[in-house]
Amino acid sequence: MHGLPQAGIIANKLLSKRFAKHGYFKLPHTPGLWRHIAHLVWFTLIVDVFGIKYIGEENAEHLLKALSSKYTIKTYWTASLYCGINLTWKYDEKYIDIAMPNYVLK
């Protein structure tokens, strides 16, 4: 229930229960980071935005299938924006440029 002080913890417990059925769990020493017991997929969740790291598209598809079983989802495979941060992937050069244009105007 939106606005209820306990809403965050209630939603988190429900999400944990639903993800556990698909083999996902929270990593104990990194708050907000999840992974699968066997598939090569990790993700972070901030409010309603997932950042997903995967090795092999089939592993990402496993997570998307688990999510879409209970939620309406949209996917952005380019991953050029995450939580207000612009991401420019430089795979060949093995780094990523991050930027927040207009965050600080002066």
Number of C-alpha atoms within 10 A of each C-alpha: 9 7 7 8 9 10 12 14 10 13 12 11 12 12 13 15 13 16 19 14 10 15 14 22 17 18 13 9 7 9 9 12 16 20 21 20 12 9 17 16 22 22 19 17 13 10 8 7 13 14 14 18 14 16 11 11 10 13 18 18 13 15 22 16 14 16 16 11 10 10 10 7 12 9 8 7 7 9 13 13 15 13 12 11 14 15 16 15 15 10 8 6 7 7 10 11 10 14 13 11 10 7 9 6 5 4
